[in-house]
């Protein structure tokens, strides 16, 4: 995830960010920095001396799962199958999941249970402190199904009535700001984020939005399955309007209006690949230019209501979208716009309303992901609390599950991986010495935040029991107002964009910092009892992945201070792009489903990060083990092999077919199989470790390499 919370730049995170968020308890980790030697001082990679004594141990003792292996598979043909086949064969996707990943989901289930206990305790407390009472009231309101049934549509009825009461399109558009204030992103969204070209200040950003389906392509593809899905979506919209009280014929007309407007918006929306170009997302306009770009929208009234009337400049991420939106405003009749805005509100709030709306909302989720059953209510309420009051909820979690040793382990990994980066950068043939030094300087300036924020966020919005939807809308309103309140203030380098229990990590290109929440620092990512090879193959790969994001096709366009500028000579950039296009072309041949191929351009940044992450972590592991007094052989596997098994078992996963198709369309990460086989096939040391003959799938004659 990025400084723009995945809305504007593609998420630069480990997991599927695109799909798929008072006083501290325990010691507060300071914002740490790691230095890099100015020049490479020679190789940091040395194989353990063959004369080192060998100690035979088990796979379990070093932190690996022997039952996950498929020893009948050929490691040189499909290492993912070799590392994960046993796990895949015996694992069933839970009915309430669209996918199941051995690392992410298993840890998340554990974290979820712990957060539930914290929330239930807060809800039951009689004399809780204000922040804990707020947390308990929020959870209790979410769990109050009987209360939700009594309220029905009442929580959003005032906003629906205001939409229906508008007598003209200009008057109706005034309701857009009311929706935006509550986190309902009809037409577009607004935020205050760091200026791409001046990372010391915040700027108003306006971005394309307003679709009910996950991506523009769902509306525009002409193949029969896509047309069928769109027809099912239209029927879903009509059913939702029916639940809201419209007669069947009117609901059907309203759904057609919604589909017409959303399709028109999709037509002028940027593709996900186009949105991976930071320069293309940076289009700073003054107020007169904004009005000229989309004259049919009442910008003065809109910005004034948000308290932005004095702001003279905004950044528009997709000018053609706003031009098209303006034309659409002039073309579509009032009734169609009433249907569209009503639908956007219904769609956004349905999961927080009474059971019939929740059930119908889940039907769309089933259609898109293949998930068989709705998650039980307490799990949904834990997620809602984490999203609305995440840092209050996190305080008890980190006090119990984030020991100081976890932070120390990551600090050690960052140091070793940083040294590997410094050395490997000096060997890159496509980079001249001056640019190599600049890259090392950027890493030397890179901060890393571990565990949880230094300063906990305070959530200043009212929460009441029995008003779950109102609580959610209040939380979203608070979040937007807090973002907009950044304008004119110094950039907060301690602000986090994931909550501490989150099982993920991210790199922020504008703050030039890596962030590792406490939630991910658990087995199989990291264990204090695992071997160096296993911990570096897992958590070390995560550290290397996030570090490499600072130098992938997006991150490399931002300098060490977080500014979007050409800090590489043109010739170096051209040679770099030749390296990255090798990666894009290679991954575009991978086929997760019959006839469905990975989008090598959409996944380019994550693939570069995966490749760099494994490579740097491997070299760091060898450096850390260089002077080890003995070698560990685990059930016949060498330490090098243990490292690669650890990386492979991190991504053991099963996807429902519907979700797999969705992920290929919208997720900037490759499917798990290719997050293992792709990077390892491109690393010669893997082929050496498993004695793979040249020309085998895991030892191709042509490899891609960037960092």
For each residue, the residues with C-beta under 8 A, 3 or more apart:
1: 5 6 11 12 13 17 497 498 504 506 508
2: 5 6 8 9 10 11 12 497 506 507 508 509 510
3: 9 193 194 497 508 509 510 511 562
4: 7 8 9 191 193 194 205 510
5: 1 2 191 497
6: 1 2 9 10 11 13 17 18
7: 4 189 191 207
8: 2 4 193 205 207 275 281 317
9: 2 3 4 6 12 275 276 278 281 509 554
10: 2 6 18 272 275 276 554 605 668
11: 1 2 6 17 18 506 668
12: 1 2 9 506 507 508 509 546 549 552 554 555 605 609
13: 1 6 17 498 504 505 506 507 546
14: 504 505 506 520 542 545 546
15: 20 104 503 504 669
16: 19 20 663 667 669
17: 1 6 11 13 20 504 506
18: 6 10 11 666 667 668 669
19: 16 662 663 666 667
20: 15 16 17
21: 386 387 390 498 499 502
22: 129 131 392 395 456 458
23: 456
24: 27 28 395 398 452 454 456
25: 395 396 398 399
26: 398 399 402
27: 24 404
28: 24 452 454
29: 32 407 449 450 451 452 454
30: 454
31: 447 449 454 493 494 513
32: 29 411 447 448 449 450
33: 444 445 446 447 448
34: 411 414 415 418 444 446 448
35: 418 444
36: 418 419 421 422 440 443 444
37: 40 41 419 422 440
38: 437 440
39: 422 426 437
40: 37 422 423 425 426 427
41: 37 423
42: 423
43: 46 423
44: 419 420 423 619 620 622 623
45: 420 423 619 622 623
46: 43 622 623 626
47: 622
48: 52 622 625 626 628 631 639
49: 52
50:
51:
52: 48 49 628 629 630 631
53: 629 630 631
54: 630 631 632 633
55: 630 631 632 633
56: 633 634
57: 61 62 632 633 634 635
58: 61 62 66 634 635
59: 62 64 65 66 634 635 637 642 645
60: 63 64 65 66
61: 57 58 634
62: 57 58 59 530 531 533 534 632 634 642
63: 60 523 524 527 529 530 531 534 535 646
64: 59 60 68 534 634 642 645 646 649
65: 59 60 68 69 87 524 649
66: 58 59 60 69 635
67: 86 87 90
68: 64 65 83 84 85 86 87 102 649 652
69: 65 66 82 83 84 85 86 645
70: 73 81 82 84 85 86 88 89
71: 82
72: 85
73: 70 77 78 81 82 85
74: 77 78 82
75: 78 79 82 83 690 692 698
76: 79 687 690 691 692 693 696 697 698 699
77: 73 74 81 696 697 698
78: 73 74 75 81 82 673 677 697 698
79: 75 76 82 83 644 648 676 677 680 686 690 698
80: 83 84 648 651 672 673 676 677
81: 70 73 77 78 84 85 88
82: 69 70 71 73 74 75 78 79 85 648
83: 68 69 75 79 80 644 645 648 649 652 676
84: 68 69 70 80 81 87 88 102 648 649 651 652 653 676
85: 68 69 70 72 73 81 82 88 89
86: 67 68 69 70 89 90
87: 65 67 68 84 90 91 102 649 652
88: 70 81 84 85 91 652 654
89: 70 85 86
90: 67 86 87
91: 87 88 100 102 652 654
92: 654
93: 97 98 99 100 654 655 656
94: 97 100
95: 371 372 373
96: 371 372 373 374 375 376 379
97: 93 94 100 105 371
98: 93 369 370 371 655 656 658 659
99: 93 105 653 654 655 656 659 660 663
100: 91 93 94 97 105 653 654
101: 104 105 106 651 652 653 672
102: 68 84 87 91 105 106 524 649 650 651 652 653
103: 106 107 503 524 525 538 649 650 651 652
104: 15 101 107 108 503 504
105: 97 99 100 101 102 108 109
106: 101 102 103 109 110
107: 103 104 110 111 503 519 520 522 523 525
108: 104 105 111 112 503 519
109: 105 106 112 113
110: 106 107 113 114 522
111: 107 108 114 115 397 401 501 503 519
112: 108 109 115 116 379 382
113: 109 110 116 117
114: 110 111 117 118 397 400 401 501
115: 111 112 118 119 382 385 386 393 397 501
116: 112 113 119 120 378 379 382
117: 113 114 120 121
118: 114 115 121 122 393 396 397
119: 115 116 122 123 135 136 139 381 382 385 393
120: 116 117 123 124 139
121: 117 118 124 125 136
122: 118 119 125 128 132 133 135 136 139
123: 119 120 136 137 139 140 143
124: 120 121 136
125: 121 122 128 132 133 136
126:
127:
128: 122 125 132 133 136
129: 22 132 133
130: 133 134
131: 22 134 135 392 458 459
132: 122 125 128 129 135 136 392
133: 122 125 128 129 130 136 137
134: 130 131 137 138 389 392 459 463
135: 119 122 131 132 138 139 385 389 392 393
136: 119 121 122 123 124 125 128 132 133 139 140
137: 123 133 134 140 141 463 464 465 471
138: 134 135 141 142 384 385 388 389 463 471
139: 119 120 122 123 135 136 142 143 381 382 385
140: 123 136 137 143 144 465
141: 137 138 144 147 463 464 465 466 467 468 471
142: 138 139 352 377 380 381 384 385 468 471
143: 123 139 140 377 378 381
144: 140 141 147 148 465 466 468
145: 148 149 355 377
146: 149 150
147: 141 144 150 151 465 466 468
148: 144 145 151 352 353 354 355 468 469
149: 145 146 152 354 355
150: 146 147
151: 147 148 154 155 353 354 466 467 469
152: 149 353 354
153: 156 157 160 244 245 353 354 357
154: 151 157
155: 151 349 352 353 467 468 469 470 473
156: 153 159 160 345 346 349 353 469
157: 153 154 160 161
158: 161 162
159: 156 162 163 175 178 179 182 345
160: 153 156 157 163 164 244 342 345
161: 157 158 164 165
162: 158 159 165 166 175 178
163: 159 160 166 172 175 338 341 342 345
164: 160 161 338 342
165: 161 162
166: 162 163 169 171 172 174 175 334 338
167: 171
168: 171 172 334
169: 166 172 173 329 334 337
170: 173 174 298
171: 166 167 168 174
172: 163 166 168 169 175 334 337 338 341
173: 169 170 176 297 298 302 329 337
174: 166 170 171 177 178 298 301 302 305
175: 159 162 163 166 172 178 179 341
176: 173 179 180 186 187 302 341
177: 174 180 181 301 302 305 306
178: 159 162 174 175 181 182
179: 159 175 176 182 184 185 186 341 344 345
180: 176 177 183 184 185 186 189 190 306 480
181: 177 178 306 477 480 481
182: 159 178 179 473 476 477
183: 180 348 473 476 477 479 480
184: 179 180 344 345 348 349 476
185: 179 180 188 189 209 210 344 348
186: 176 179 180 209 210 340 341 344 345
187: 176 209 210 265 325
188: 185 206 207 208 209 210 321 322 325
189: 7 180 185 206 207 209
190: 180 204 205 206 207 306 480 484
191: 4 5 7 204 205 207 480 483 484
192: 202 203 204 205 483 484 485 486 487
193: 3 4 8 202 203 205 483 510
194: 3 4 199 201 202 203 491 510 511 562
195: 198 199 200 201 202 203 315
196: 199 278 281 282 315 510 558 563 564
197: 282 563 564 565
198: 195 201 563
199: 194 195 196 491 510 511 558 561 562 563
200: 195 490 491
201: 194 195 198 491
202: 192 193 194 195 486 487 488 489 491
203: 192 193 194 195 284 313 314 315 487
204: 190 191 192 303 308 311 313 314 315 484 487
205: 4 8 190 191 192 193 314 315 317
206: 188 189 190 290 314 315 316 317 322
207: 7 8 188 189 190 191 317 318
208: 188 265 269 270 317 318 321 322
209: 185 186 187 188 189
210: 185 186 187 188 262 265 344
211: 214 215 216 218 219 262 265 266 269
212: 233 237 258 262 343 344 347
213: 218 219 233 262 368
214: 211 218 368 662 665 666
215: 211 218 272 665 666
216: 211 219 220 266 267 269 270 271
217: 220 221 266 271 665
218: 211 213 214 215 221 226 229 230 233 266 665
219: 211 213 216 230 259 262 263 266 267
220: 216 217 263 266 267
221: 217 218 226 227
222: 226 227
223: 226 227
224: 227 228
225: 228 229
226: 218 221 222 223 229 230
227: 221 222 223 224 230 231
228: 224 225 231 232
229: 218 225 226 232 233 367
230: 218 219 226 227 233 234 259
231: 227 228 234 235
232: 228 229 235 236 367
233: 212 213 218 229 230 236 237 259 364 367
234: 230 231 237 238 255 256 258 259
235: 231 232 238 239 255
236: 232 233 239 240 360 363 364 367
237: 212 233 234 240 241 254 255 258 259 343
238: 234 235 241 242 248 251 252 254 255
239: 235 236 242 243 251 360 363
240: 236 237 243 244 343 346 347 350 357 360 361
241: 237 238 244 246 250 251 254 255 339 342 343 346
242: 238 239 245 246 247 248 251
243: 239 240 356 357 360
244: 153 160 240 241 342 346
245: 153 242
246: 241 242 250 251 254
247: 242 250 251
248: 238 242 251 252
249: 252 253
250: 241 246 247 253 254
251: 238 239 241 242 246 247 248 254 255
252: 238 248 249 255 256
253: 249 250 256 257 339
254: 237 238 241 246 250 251 257 258 339 342 343
255: 234 235 237 238 241 251 252 258 259 339 343
256: 234 252 253 259 260
257: 253 254 260 261 332 335 336 339 340
258: 212 234 237 254 255 261 262 339 340 343
259: 219 230 233 234 237 255 256 262 263
260: 256 257 263 264 332 336
261: 257 258 264 265 328 332 336 337 340
262: 210 211 212 213 219 258 259 265 266 340
263: 219 220 259 260 266 267
264: 260 261 267 268 324 328 332
265: 187 208 210 211 261 262 268 269 321 324 325 328
266: 211 216 217 218 219 220 262 263 269
267: 216 219 220 263 264 324
268: 264 265 318 320 321 323 324 325
269: 208 211 216 265 266 318 321
270: 208 216 274 275 280 317 318 320 321
271: 216 217 274 275
272: 10 215 275 276 602 666 668
273: 276 599 601 602
274: 270 271 277 280
275: 8 9 10 270 271 272 280 281 317
276: 9 10 272 273 553 554 601 602 604 605 668
277: 274 280 281
278: 9 196 281 282 554 557 558 564
279: 282 557 564
280: 270 274 275 277
281: 8 9 196 275 277 278 315 317 318
282: 196 197 278 279 315 317 564
283: 315 316 317 319
284: 203 313 314 315 316
285: 289 290 293 313 314 315 316 319
286: 289 290 312 313
287: 290 291 299 300 311 312 313 314
288: 291 292
289: 285 286 292 293
290: 206 285 286 287 293 294 299 314 316
291: 287 288 294 295 299
292: 288 289 295
293: 285 289 290 316 319 322 323 326
294: 290 291 297 299 322 323 325 326 329
295: 291 292 326
296: 326 327 329 330
297: 173 294 302 322 325 326 329
298: 170 173 174 301 302
299: 287 290 291 294 302 303
300: 287 303 304 309
301: 174 177 298 304 305
302: 173 174 176 177 297 298 299 305 306
303: 204 299 300 306 308 309 311
304: 300 301 307 308 309
305: 174 177 301 302
306: 177 180 181 190 302 303 484
307: 304 484
308: 204 303 304 311 484 487
309: 300 303 304
310:
311: 204 287 303 308 314 487
312: 286 287
313: 203 204 284 285 286 287
314: 203 204 205 206 284 285 287 290 311
315: 195 196 203 204 205 206 281 282 283 284 285
316: 206 283 284 285 290 293 319 322
317: 8 205 206 207 208 270 275 281 282 283 321
318: 207 208 268 269 270 281 321 322
319: 283 285 293 316 322 323
320: 268 270 323 324
321: 188 208 265 268 269 270 317 318 324 325
322: 188 206 208 293 294 297 316 318 319 325 326
323: 268 293 294 319 320 326 327
324: 264 265 267 268 320 321 327 328
325: 187 188 265 268 294 297 321 322 328 329
326: 293 294 295 296 297 322 323 329 330
327: 296 323 324 330 331
328: 261 264 265 324 325 331 332
329: 169 173 294 296 297 325 326 332 337
330: 296 326 327
331: 327 328
332: 257 260 261 264 328 329 336 337 340
333: 336 337
334: 166 168 169 172 337 338
335: 257 338 339
336: 257 260 261 332 333 339 340
337: 169 172 173 261 329 332 333 334 340 341
338: 163 164 166 172 334 335 341 342
339: 241 253 254 255 257 258 335 336 342 343
340: 186 257 258 261 262 332 336 337 343 344
341: 163 172 175 176 179 186 337 338 344 345
342: 160 163 164 241 244 254 338 339 345 346
343: 212 237 240 241 254 255 258 339 340 346 347
344: 179 184 185 186 210 212 340 341 347 348
345: 156 159 160 163 179 184 186 341 342 348 349
346: 156 240 241 244 342 343 349 350 357
347: 212 240 343 344 350 361
348: 183 184 185 344 345
349: 155 156 184 345 346 352 353 469 472 473
350: 240 346 347 353 357 358 360 361
351: 357 358 361 380
352: 142 148 155 349 384 468 469 472
353: 148 151 152 153 155 156 349 350 357 358 469
354: 148 149 151 152 153 357 358
355: 145 148 149 358 359
356: 243 359 360
357: 153 240 243 346 350 351 353 354 360 361
358: 350 351 353 354 355 361 362 374
359: 355 356 362 363 374
360: 236 239 240 243 350 356 357 363 364
361: 240 347 350 351 357 358 364 365
362: 358 359 365 366 371 374
363: 236 239 359 360 366 367
364: 233 236 360 361 367 368
365: 361 362 368 369 371
366: 362 363 369 370 371 372
367: 229 232 233 236 363 364 658
368: 213 214 364 365 658 659 662
369: 98 365 366 656 658 659 662
370: 98 366 656 657 658 659
371: 95 96 97 98 362 365 366 374 656 659
372: 95 96 366
373: 95 96
374: 96 358 359 362 371
375: 96 379 380
376: 96 379 380
377: 142 143 145 380 381
378: 116 143 381 382
379: 96 112 116 375 376 382 383
380: 142 351 375 376 377 383 384
381: 119 139 142 143 377 378 384 385
382: 112 115 116 119 139 378 379 385 386
383: 379 380 386 387
384: 138 142 352 380 381 387 388 468 472
385: 115 119 135 138 139 142 381 382 388 389 390 393
386: 21 115 382 383 389 390 393 499 501 502
387: 21 383 384 390 475
388: 138 384 385 459 471 472 475
389: 134 135 138 385 386 392 393 459 475
390: 21 385 386 387 393 394 457 499 500 501
391: 394 395 452 453 456 457 459 496 499 500
392: 22 131 132 134 135 389 395 456 457 459
393: 115 118 119 135 385 386 389 390 396 397 499 501
394: 390 391 397 398 452 456 499 500 501 518
395: 22 24 25 391 392 398 399 456
396: 25 118 393 399 400
397: 111 114 115 118 393 394 400 401 402 500 501 518 519
398: 24 25 26 394 395 401 402 451 452 500 518
399: 25 26 395 396 402
400: 114 396 397
401: 111 114 397 398 518 522
402: 26 397 398 399 406 407 451 452 500 518 521
403: 406
404: 27 407 408
405: 408 409 528
406: 402 403 409 410 450 451 518 521 526 528
407: 29 402 404 410 411 450 451
408: 404 405 411 412
409: 405 406 412 413 521 526 528 535 539
410: 406 407 413 414 448 450 516 521 526 539 543
411: 32 34 407 408 414 415 448 450
412: 408 409 415 416 624
413: 409 410 416 417 535 536 539 540 543 617 620
414: 34 410 411 417 418 448 514 543 547
415: 34 411 412 418 419
416: 412 413 419 420 536 540 620 621 623 624
417: 413 414 420 421 540 543 544 547 616 617 620
418: 34 35 36 414 415 421 422 443 547
419: 36 37 44 415 416 422 423 620 623
420: 44 45 416 417 423 424 544 616 617 619 620 623
421: 36 417 418 424 425 440 443 547 616 707
422: 36 37 39 40 418 419 425 426 440 443
423: 40 41 42 43 44 45 419 420 426 427 619
424: 420 421 427 428 615 616 619 707
425: 40 421 422 428 431 436 439 440 707
426: 39 40 422 423 436
427: 40 423 424
428: 424 425 431 436 707
429:
430: 572 575 576 578 579
431: 425 428 435 436 439 572 575 576
432: 435 436 569 571 572
433: 436 437
434: 437 438 569
435: 431 432 438 439 568 569 572
436: 425 426 428 431 432 433 439 440
437: 38 39 433 434 440 441
438: 434 435 441 442 560 567 568
439: 425 431 435 436 442 443 551
440: 36 37 38 421 422 425 436 437 443 444
441: 437 438 444 445 560
442: 438 439 445 446 512 550 551 559 560
443: 36 418 421 422 439 440 446 547 550
444: 33 34 35 36 440 441 560
445: 33 441 442 512 560 561
446: 33 34 442 443 512 513 514 547 550 560
447: 31 32 33 493 511 512 513 514
448: 32 33 34 410 411 414 513 514 515 516
449: 29 31 32 453 494 496 513 514 515 516
450: 29 32 406 407 410 411 515 516
451: 29 398 402 406 407 500 516 517 518 521
452: 24 28 29 391 394 398 402 496 500 517 518
453: 391 449 456 457 494 495 496 500
454: 24 28 29 30 31 494
455: 494
456: 22 23 24 391 392 394 395 453
457: 390 391 392 453
458: 22 131
459: 131 134 388 389 391 392 475 478
460: 478
461: 474 475 477 478
462: 474
463: 134 137 138 141 471 474
464: 137 141 467 470 471
465: 137 140 141 144 147
466: 141 144 147 151
467: 141 151 155 464 470 471
468: 141 142 144 147 148 155 352 384 471 472
469: 148 151 155 156 349 352 353 472 473
470: 155 464 467 473 474
471: 137 138 141 142 388 463 464 467 468 474 475
472: 349 352 384 388 468 469 475 476
473: 155 182 183 349 469 470 476 477
474: 461 462 463 470 471 477 478
475: 387 388 389 459 461 471 472 478 479
476: 182 183 184 472 473 479 480
477: 181 182 183 461 473 474 480 481
478: 459 460 461 474 475 481 482
479: 183 475 476 482 483
480: 180 181 183 190 191 476 477 483 484
481: 181 477 478 484 485
482: 478 479 485 486
483: 191 192 193 479 480 486
484: 190 191 192 204 306 307 308 480 481 487
485: 192 481 482 489
486: 192 202 482 483 489 491 492
487: 192 202 203 204 308 311 484
488: 202
489: 202 485 486 492
490: 200
491: 194 199 200 201 202 486 511
492: 486 489 495
493: 31 447 511 513
494: 31 449 453 454 455
495: 453 492
496: 391 449 452 453 499 500 515 517
497: 1 2 3 5 506 508 515
498: 1 13 21 502 504 505 506 515 517
499: 21 386 390 391 393 394 496 502 517 519
500: 390 391 394 397 398 402 451 452 453 496 517 518 519
501: 111 114 115 386 390 393 394 397 517 518 519
502: 21 386 498 499 517 519 520
503: 15 103 104 107 108 111 517 519 520 522
504: 1 13 14 15 17 104 498 517 519 520
505: 13 14 498 514 515 516 517 520 542 545 546
506: 1 2 11 12 13 14 17 497 498 514 515 546
507: 2 12 13 513 514 515 546 547 549 550 555
508: 1 2 3 12 497 511 512 513 514 515
509: 2 3 9 12 512 549 550 554 555 557 558 562
510: 2 3 4 193 194 196 199 558 562
511: 3 194 199 447 491 493 508 562
512: 442 445 446 447 508 509 550 558 560 561 562
513: 31 446 447 448 449 493 507 508
514: 414 446 447 448 449 505 506 507 508 543 546 547 550
515: 448 449 450 496 497 498 505 506 507 508 546
516: 410 448 449 450 451 505 520 521 542 543 546
517: 451 452 496 498 499 500 501 502 503 504 505 520 521
518: 394 397 398 401 402 406 451 452 500 501 521
519: 107 108 111 397 499 500 501 502 503 504 522
520: 14 107 502 503 504 505 516 517 525 526 539 542
521: 402 406 409 410 451 516 517 518 525 526 539
522: 107 110 401 503 519 525 526 527
523: 63 107 526 527 530
524: 63 65 102 103 527 538 646 649 650
525: 103 107 520 521 522 538 539 542 650
526: 406 409 410 520 521 522 523 530 535 538 539
527: 63 522 523 524 530 534 535
528: 405 406 409
529: 63
530: 62 63 523 526 527 534 535 538
531: 62 63 534 535 632 634 639 642
532: 535 536 621 624 625 628 639
533: 62 536 537 621 625 632 639 640 642 643 646
534: 62 63 64 527 530 531 537 538 642 643 645 646
535: 63 409 413 526 527 530 531 532 538 539 540 646
536: 413 416 532 533 539 540 541 617 618 620 621 624 643 646
537: 533 534 540 541 617 618 621 642 643 644 645 646 647 650
538: 103 524 525 526 530 534 535 541 542 646 647 650
539: 409 410 413 520 521 525 526 535 536 542 543
540: 413 416 417 535 536 537 543 544 616 617 620 621
541: 536 537 538 544 545 613 614 617 647 650
542: 14 505 516 520 525 538 539 545 546 613
543: 410 413 414 417 514 516 539 540 546 547 613 617
544: 417 420 540 541 547 548 612 613 614 615 616 617 620
545: 14 505 541 542 548 549 609 610 612 613
546: 12 13 14 505 506 507 514 515 516 542 543 549 550 609 613
547: 414 417 418 421 443 446 507 514 543 544 550 551 612 613 616
548: 544 545 551 552 608 609 611 612 613 616 707
549: 12 507 509 545 546 552 554 555 605 609
550: 442 443 446 507 509 512 514 546 547 555 556 558
551: 439 442 547 548 555 556 608 612 707
552: 12 548 549 555 556 604 605 606 608 609 612 706
553: 276 556 557 577 580 604 605 608
554: 9 10 12 276 278 509 549 557 558 605
555: 12 507 509 549 550 551 552 558 605
556: 550 551 552 553 568 576
557: 278 279 509 553 554 564 565 566
558: 196 199 278 509 510 512 550 554 555 562 563 564 565
559: 442 562 563 565 567
560: 438 441 442 444 445 446 512
561: 199 445 512
562: 3 194 199 509 510 511 512 558 559
563: 196 197 198 199 558 559
564: 196 197 278 279 282 557 558
565: 197 557 558 559
566: 557 570 573
567: 438 559
568: 435 438 556 572 573 576
569: 432 434 435 572 573
570: 566 573 574
571: 432 574 575
572: 430 431 432 435 568 569 575 576
573: 566 568 569 570 576 577
574: 570 571 577 578
575: 430 431 571 572 578 579
576: 430 431 556 568 572 573 579 580 706
577: 553 573 574 580 581
578: 430 574 575 581 582
579: 430 575 576 582 583 704 705 706
580: 553 576 577 583 584 604 608 706
581: 577 578 584 585
582: 578 579 585 586 704
583: 579 580 586 587 600 604 607 608 611 704 706
584: 580 581 587 588 600 601 604 607
585: 581 582 588 589 600
586: 582 583 589 590 600 678 682 704
587: 583 584 590 598 600 603 604 607 670 674 678
588: 584 585 597 598 599 600 601
589: 585 586 597
590: 586 587 597 598 670 671 674 678
591: 594 595 596 597 598
592: 596 597 598 660 664 671 673 674
593: 596 657 660 661 664
594: 591
595: 591
596: 591 592 593 660 661 664
597: 588 589 590 591 592 664
598: 587 588 590 591 592 603 664 670 671 674
599: 273 588 602 603 664
600: 583 584 585 586 587 588 603 604 607
601: 273 276 584 588 604
602: 272 273 276 599 668
603: 587 598 599 600 606 607 667 668 669 670
604: 276 552 553 580 583 584 587 600 601 607 608
605: 10 12 276 549 552 553 554 555 608 609 668
606: 552 603 609 610 668 669 670
607: 583 584 587 600 603 604 610 611 670 678 679
608: 548 551 552 553 580 583 604 605 611 612 706 707
609: 12 545 546 548 549 552 605 606 612 613
610: 545 606 607 613 614 670 675 678 679
611: 548 583 607 608 614 615 678 679 682 683 704 705 706 707
612: 544 545 547 548 551 552 608 609 615 616 706 707
613: 541 542 543 544 545 546 547 548 609 610 616 617 679
614: 541 544 610 611 617 618 647 679 680 683
615: 424 544 611 612 618 619 679 683 707
616: 417 420 421 424 540 544 547 548 612 613 619 620 707
617: 413 417 420 536 537 540 541 543 544 613 614 620 621 643 647
618: 536 537 614 615 621 622 640 643 683 685
619: 44 45 420 423 424 615 616 622 623
620: 44 413 416 417 419 420 536 540 544 616 617 623 624
621: 416 532 533 536 537 540 617 618 624 625 639 643
622: 44 45 46 47 48 618 619 625 626
623: 44 45 46 416 419 420 619 620 626
624: 412 416 532 536 620 621
625: 48 532 533 621 622 628 639
626: 46 48 622 623
627:
628: 48 52 532 625 631
629: 52 53
630: 52 53 54 55
631: 48 52 53 54 55 628 638 639
632: 54 55 57 62 531 533 639 642
633: 54 55 56 57 636 637 638 639
634: 56 57 58 59 61 62 64 531 637 642
635: 57 58 59 66
636: 633
637: 59 633 634 641 642 645
638: 631 633 641 642 689
639: 48 531 532 533 621 625 631 632 633 642 643
640: 533 618 643 644 685 688 689
641: 637 638 644 645 689 690
642: 59 62 64 531 533 534 537 632 634 637 638 639 645 646
643: 533 534 536 537 617 618 621 639 640 646 647 689
644: 79 83 537 640 641 647 648 680 686 689 690
645: 59 64 69 83 534 537 637 641 642 648 649
646: 63 64 524 533 534 535 536 537 538 642 643 649 650
647: 537 538 541 614 617 643 644 650 651 676 679 680
648: 79 80 82 83 84 644 645 651 652 676 680
649: 64 65 68 83 84 87 102 103 524 645 646 652
650: 102 103 524 525 537 538 541 646 647
651: 80 84 101 102 103 647 648 672 673 675 676
652: 68 83 84 87 88 91 101 102 103 648 649 672
653: 84 99 100 101 102 671 672
654: 88 91 92 93 99 100
655: 93 98 99 659 660 663 671
656: 93 98 99 369 370 371 659 660
657: 370 593 660 661
658: 98 367 368 369 370 661 662
659: 98 99 368 369 370 371 655 656 662 663
660: 99 592 593 596 655 656 657 663 664 671
661: 593 596 657 658 664 665
662: 19 214 368 369 658 659 665 666 667
663: 16 19 99 655 659 660 666 667 669 671
664: 592 593 596 597 598 599 660 661 667 671
665: 214 215 217 218 661 662
666: 18 19 214 215 272 662 663
667: 16 18 19 603 662 663 664
668: 10 11 18 272 276 602 603 605 606
669: 15 16 18 603 606 663 675
670: 587 590 598 603 606 607 610 674 675 678
671: 590 592 598 653 655 660 663 664 674 675
672: 80 101 651 652 653 675 676
673: 78 80 592 651 676 677
674: 587 590 592 598 670 671 677 678
675: 610 651 669 670 671 672 678 679
676: 79 80 83 84 647 648 651 672 673 679 680
677: 78 79 80 673 674 680 681 697 698
678: 586 587 590 607 610 611 670 674 675 681 682
679: 607 610 611 613 614 615 647 675 676 682 683
680: 79 614 644 647 648 676 677 683 686 698
681: 677 678 686 697 698 699 700 703
682: 586 611 678 679 703 704 705
683: 611 614 615 618 679 680 686 687 703
684: 687 688 699 703
685: 618 640 688 689
686: 79 644 680 681 683 689 690 692 698 699
687: 76 683 684 690 691 692 694 696 698 699
688: 640 684 685 691
689: 638 640 641 643 644 685 686
690: 75 76 79 641 644 686 687 698
691: 76 687 688
692: 75 76 686 687 696 698 699
693: 76 696 699
694: 687 699 701
695: 699 700 701
696: 76 77 687 692 693 699 700
697: 76 77 78 677 681 700
698: 75 76 77 78 79 677 680 681 686 687 690 692
699: 76 681 684 686 687 692 693 694 695 696
700: 681 695 696 697 703
701: 694 695
702:
703: 681 682 683 684 700
704: 579 582 583 586 611 682
705: 579 611 682
706: 552 576 579 580 583 608 611 612
707: 421 424 425 428 548 551 608 611 612 615 616
